[in-house]
Amino acid sequence: MWRAGVTCIKYVLLILTVLICLLGAALLGSGLWLLLDKNANHGVDRLLRLNADIQGETSAFNVGGLLKSGAYVVIGTGGVIFVIGFFGCCGIIKSSKVLLKVFAVLMAIILLAGIAGAILVVIFQNKVEVAIRNYLNTTIVDQYEGRLNTSQPASLAWDAVMMGMRCCGIDGGDDFRYATRWDHTIVDTGKVVPATVPRFCCEMTAEGKEKFQLGKMTSIDDNDYVDLYGCATSPNDVNSNIQTGCYNAVKQVIENHLGLVIGIGVGIALLELLIIIFSCWLSCCYNKEDEDDYRYEKPMSTMEEETANI
């Protein structure tokens, strides 16, 4: 019965570690594909260029640079996950106490790091918020360009968030006053107009919102805004979203789904704890099996010695 229990736990743990390996391998393979396959760059580039941008020109997305940066992150994450899962699989298949202990230690480090991170965020919540706001402000001041035909990832991210969340800047339209890479103009019906906020802070019509939801961000034109000229020159609550900061908008979305986020985090932590317990227990079982085998083999060896002496 005891050995049957060990076998059952062994296979359950093996399934879990194989899933970890597959996840790591999938991420690793995806990252390498994005990094090495030129067709991936061309494919995504064609997707992004299906529509003309808001100025009637082809968007100059630096697809290769964006994919390369993302690929390195995916490769690093996938590699770490795969190595950890590999230690676990080898330890289980080879019945290796050492590899199982290494696997358990690595999983414990991940679990403790996650718990420590969550605790630090709660304890230093105000400092974390200040640090995030300072970083976001830096991206606006130093990187925001106010146009879609750009290769600047931070600028593109701001445009997408502001259009999707119907917000403006970190806390409002005043955040763009010191944007150094934006020329503080917009193009309205072919004319360059001085602007106090980017066009992405302007309120869109129902048609414009529908285009954005369908992923046709680059096909949104001047007619898809409630009052583009008025928003640029004299933004208000009707023609713009200057009173709604993106920081609070995103924070509100997270708070609305906080239960789901906490549930997923707790579920992952419990799964990691279960893997650690199973790994340690299985390693102890292998120690017990070694002791049982020694106790069984010792009398046999003693009998052989006595027979030889006779």
C-alpha positions as CSV (number, residue, x, y, z in Angstrom):
1,M,0.0,0.0,0.0
2,W,2.8,2.4,0.9
3,R,4.6,1.7,-2.4
4,A,1.4,2.2,-4.3
5,G,1.0,5.6,-2.7
6,V,4.5,6.6,-3.6
7,T,3.9,5.5,-7.2
8,C,0.7,7.5,-7.4
9,I,2.3,10.7,-6.1
10,K,5.3,10.1,-8.4
11,Y,3.1,10.1,-11.5
12,V,1.0,13.1,-10.3
13,L,4.2,15.0,-9.8
14,L,5.6,13.8,-13.1
15,I,2.5,15.1,-15.0
16,L,2.8,18.5,-13.3
17,T,6.5,18.8,-14.1
18,V,6.0,17.7,-17.7
19,L,3.4,20.5,-18.0
20,I,6.0,22.9,-16.7
21,C,8.5,21.7,-19.2
22,L,6.0,22.0,-22.1
23,L,5.1,25.5,-21.0
24,G,8.8,26.5,-20.9
25,A,9.5,24.8,-24.3
26,A,6.5,26.5,-25.9
27,L,7.7,29.9,-24.7
28,L,11.3,29.1,-25.7
29,G,10.3,27.9,-29.1
30,S,8.0,30.9,-29.7
31,G,10.7,33.3,-28.7
32,L,13.3,31.7,-31.0
33,W,10.8,31.6,-33.9
34,L,10.1,35.4,-33.5
35,L,13.9,36.1,-33.2
36,L,15.1,33.9,-36.1
37,D,12.3,33.6,-38.6
38,K,12.2,36.6,-41.0
39,N,8.7,35.6,-42.1
40,A,7.4,36.3,-38.6
41,N,8.6,40.0,-39.0
42,H,7.1,40.3,-42.4
43,G,3.8,38.6,-41.3
44,V,3.2,41.0,-38.4
45,D,4.4,43.9,-40.5
46,R,1.7,43.1,-43.1
47,L,-0.9,42.9,-40.4
48,L,0.0,46.3,-39.0
49,R,0.0,47.8,-42.5
50,L,-3.5,46.6,-43.6
51,N,-4.9,50.1,-43.2
52,A,-3.5,53.5,-43.9
53,D,-2.7,55.5,-40.7
54,I,-4.6,58.6,-39.6
55,Q,-2.3,60.9,-41.7
56,G,-2.9,58.8,-44.9
57,E,0.6,57.4,-44.8
58,T,2.0,54.0,-44.0
59,S,2.8,53.6,-40.4
60,A,6.5,53.3,-39.6
61,F,6.3,50.7,-36.9
62,N,9.7,49.2,-36.1
63,V,8.3,45.7,-36.2
64,G,11.7,44.0,-36.1
65,G,12.8,46.0,-33.1
66,L,9.6,45.4,-31.2
67,L,9.6,41.7,-31.9
68,K,13.2,41.3,-31.1
69,S,12.8,42.9,-27.6
70,G,9.8,40.8,-26.9
71,A,11.5,37.6,-28.2
72,Y,14.4,38.0,-25.7
73,V,11.9,38.3,-22.8
74,V,10.0,35.3,-23.9
75,I,13.2,33.2,-24.5
76,G,14.5,34.1,-21.0
77,T,11.3,33.3,-19.3
78,G,10.8,30.1,-21.2
79,G,14.4,29.0,-20.6
80,V,14.1,29.4,-16.9
81,I,10.8,27.5,-16.7
82,F,12.1,24.7,-18.9
83,V,15.3,24.2,-16.8
84,I,13.3,24.1,-13.6
85,G,10.8,21.6,-15.1
86,F,13.7,19.5,-16.5
87,F,15.3,19.1,-13.0
88,G,11.9,17.9,-11.7
89,C,11.4,15.4,-14.6
90,C,14.9,14.0,-14.3
91,G,14.6,13.7,-10.5
92,I,11.3,11.8,-10.8
93,I,12.3,9.5,-13.7
94,K,15.7,8.7,-12.3
95,S,14.4,8.5,-8.7
96,S,17.1,11.0,-7.8
97,K,16.9,12.5,-4.4
98,V,19.4,15.2,-5.3
99,L,17.6,16.4,-8.4
100,L,14.2,16.3,-6.6
101,K,15.7,18.5,-3.8
102,V,17.1,20.9,-6.3
103,F,13.7,21.1,-8.0
104,A,12.0,21.7,-4.7
105,V,14.5,24.4,-3.8
106,L,14.0,26.2,-7.1
107,M,10.2,26.0,-6.8
108,A,10.5,27.3,-3.2
109,I,12.6,30.3,-4.4
110,I,9.9,31.1,-7.0
111,L,7.1,30.8,-4.4
112,L,9.0,32.9,-1.8
113,A,9.9,35.5,-4.4
114,G,6.2,35.8,-5.4
115,I,5.1,36.1,-1.8
116,A,7.8,38.6,-0.9
117,G,6.9,40.7,-4.0
118,A,3.2,40.7,-3.0
119,I,4.0,41.7,0.6
120,L,6.4,44.5,-0.5
121,V,3.8,45.9,-2.9
122,V,1.2,46.0,-0.1
123,I,3.6,47.4,2.5
124,F,5.2,50.0,0.2
125,Q,2.1,50.6,-1.9
126,N,2.5,54.4,-1.8
127,K,6.1,54.3,-2.8
128,V,5.4,51.8,-5.6
129,E,2.7,54.2,-6.9
130,V,5.1,57.1,-6.8
131,A,7.8,55.1,-8.6
132,I,5.3,54.0,-11.3
133,R,4.0,57.6,-11.8
134,N,7.6,58.9,-12.1
135,Y,8.4,56.2,-14.7
136,L,5.2,56.9,-16.7
137,N,6.0,60.7,-16.6
138,T,9.5,60.0,-17.9
139,T,8.0,58.1,-20.9
140,I,5.7,61.0,-21.7
141,V,8.4,63.7,-21.3
142,D,11.3,61.8,-23.1
143,Q,9.6,59.3,-25.5
144,Y,6.0,60.4,-26.4
145,E,5.7,61.6,-30.0
146,G,2.0,62.0,-30.5
147,R,1.7,60.1,-33.8
148,L,1.1,56.5,-34.9
149,N,3.8,56.5,-37.6
150,T,6.5,56.1,-35.0
151,S,8.9,53.3,-34.0
152,Q,8.8,54.3,-30.3
153,P,7.1,51.5,-28.3
154,A,6.3,53.8,-25.3
155,S,4.6,56.3,-27.5
156,L,2.5,53.6,-29.3
157,A,1.5,52.1,-26.0
158,W,0.3,55.5,-24.7
159,D,-1.8,56.0,-27.8
160,A,-3.4,52.6,-27.6
161,V,-4.1,53.0,-23.9
162,M,-5.6,56.5,-24.2
163,M,-7.9,55.4,-27.1
164,G,-8.9,52.1,-25.5
165,M,-9.4,53.4,-22.0
166,R,-10.8,56.8,-23.1
167,C,-8.3,58.6,-20.8
168,C,-5.5,61.2,-21.2
169,G,-2.0,61.1,-19.7
170,I,-1.3,60.0,-16.2
171,D,-3.7,62.3,-14.4
172,G,-5.0,64.4,-17.3
173,G,-4.1,66.5,-20.3
174,D,-1.6,68.7,-18.5
175,D,0.8,65.8,-18.4
176,F,1.7,66.4,-22.1
177,R,2.8,70.0,-21.5
178,Y,6.4,69.1,-21.1
179,A,6.5,66.3,-23.8
180,T,9.8,67.1,-25.6
181,R,9.4,64.8,-28.6
182,W,5.9,65.8,-29.5
183,D,5.6,69.0,-31.6
184,H,2.3,70.0,-29.9
185,T,0.3,70.0,-33.1
186,I,-2.2,67.8,-34.8
187,V,-3.4,67.6,-38.4
188,D,-7.1,68.4,-38.8
189,T,-8.5,68.0,-42.4
190,G,-5.0,68.4,-43.8
191,K,-4.1,71.5,-41.7
192,V,-1.5,71.6,-39.0
193,V,-3.2,72.9,-35.8
194,P,-1.5,73.9,-32.6
195,A,-2.7,71.5,-29.9
196,T,-2.6,71.4,-26.1
197,V,-3.3,67.6,-26.0
198,P,-2.6,64.8,-28.4
199,R,-5.5,63.7,-30.7
200,F,-5.6,60.4,-28.8
201,C,-7.0,62.3,-25.8
202,C,-10.0,63.5,-28.0
203,E,-13.4,61.9,-27.7
204,M,-14.3,59.6,-30.6
205,T,-17.6,59.0,-32.2
206,A,-19.4,55.6,-32.0
207,E,-17.9,54.7,-35.4
208,G,-14.4,55.6,-34.2
209,K,-14.8,53.5,-31.1
210,E,-16.0,50.6,-33.2
211,K,-13.0,50.8,-35.5
212,F,-10.7,50.7,-32.5
213,Q,-12.5,47.7,-31.0
214,L,-12.2,45.9,-34.3
215,G,-8.4,46.5,-34.3
216,K,-8.5,49.1,-37.0
217,M,-6.7,51.7,-35.0
218,T,-4.7,53.0,-38.0
219,S,-7.9,53.6,-40.1
220,I,-9.4,56.1,-37.6
221,D,-9.6,59.5,-39.4
222,D,-10.6,63.0,-38.5
223,N,-14.3,62.3,-39.0
224,D,-14.2,59.7,-36.3
225,Y,-13.8,62.3,-33.5
226,V,-16.5,64.3,-31.9
227,D,-14.7,67.7,-32.4
228,L,-11.1,67.3,-33.3
229,Y,-10.3,71.0,-33.8
230,G,-12.1,72.0,-30.6
231,C,-10.3,69.2,-28.7
232,A,-6.9,70.4,-29.9
233,T,-7.5,74.1,-29.2
234,S,-9.9,74.2,-26.3
235,P,-10.4,70.7,-24.8
236,N,-13.3,70.2,-22.5
237,D,-15.4,67.3,-21.0
238,V,-17.4,66.9,-24.2
239,N,-14.8,66.8,-26.9
240,S,-12.0,65.2,-24.9
241,N,-11.0,62.9,-22.1
242,I,-8.7,65.4,-20.4
243,Q,-10.3,65.0,-17.0
244,T,-9.7,61.2,-16.9
245,G,-6.2,60.1,-16.1
246,C,-5.1,56.8,-17.4
247,Y,-3.4,55.8,-14.2
248,N,-6.7,55.9,-12.2
249,A,-8.6,54.3,-15.2
250,V,-6.2,51.3,-15.3
251,K,-6.2,51.1,-11.5
252,Q,-10.0,51.0,-11.5
253,V,-10.0,48.1,-14.0
254,I,-7.6,46.2,-11.8
255,E,-9.6,46.9,-8.6
256,N,-12.8,45.7,-10.4
257,H,-11.1,42.4,-11.2
258,L,-9.0,42.2,-8.0
259,G,-10.8,39.1,-6.8
260,L,-9.9,37.3,-10.0
261,V,-6.3,38.4,-9.8
262,I,-6.0,37.4,-6.2
263,G,-7.6,34.0,-6.9
264,I,-5.3,33.3,-9.8
265,G,-2.3,34.3,-7.7
266,V,-3.4,32.1,-4.7
267,G,-4.1,29.2,-7.1
268,I,-0.6,29.4,-8.6
269,A,1.0,29.7,-5.1
270,L,-1.0,26.6,-3.9
271,L,0.1,24.6,-6.9
272,E,3.7,25.6,-6.4
273,L,3.4,24.6,-2.7
274,L,1.8,21.3,-3.6
275,I,4.7,20.6,-6.0
276,I,7.2,21.4,-3.3
277,I,5.5,19.2,-0.8
278,F,5.3,16.3,-3.3
279,S,8.9,16.7,-4.3
280,C,10.2,16.7,-0.7
281,W,7.9,13.8,0.3
282,L,9.0,11.7,-2.7
283,S,12.7,12.4,-1.9
284,C,12.1,11.2,1.7
285,C,10.3,8.1,0.4
286,Y,13.4,7.3,-1.7
287,N,15.4,7.5,1.5
288,K,13.1,5.1,3.2
289,E,13.2,2.7,0.2
290,D,17.0,2.8,0.4
291,E,16.9,1.9,4.1
292,D,14.4,-0.9,3.5
293,D,16.5,-2.3,0.8
294,Y,19.6,-2.2,3.1
295,R,17.7,-3.9,5.8
296,Y,16.6,-6.6,3.4
297,E,20.0,-7.1,1.8
298,K,22.0,-7.2,5.0
299,P,20.7,-10.5,6.4
300,M,21.2,-12.1,2.9
301,S,24.8,-11.0,2.8
302,T,25.3,-12.3,6.3
303,M,23.9,-15.7,5.3
304,E,26.2,-15.8,2.3
305,E,29.3,-15.1,4.5
306,E,28.3,-17.8,7.0
307,T,27.8,-20.3,4.2
308,A,31.2,-19.4,2.8
309,N,32.9,-19.9,6.2
310,I,31.3,-23.4,6.5
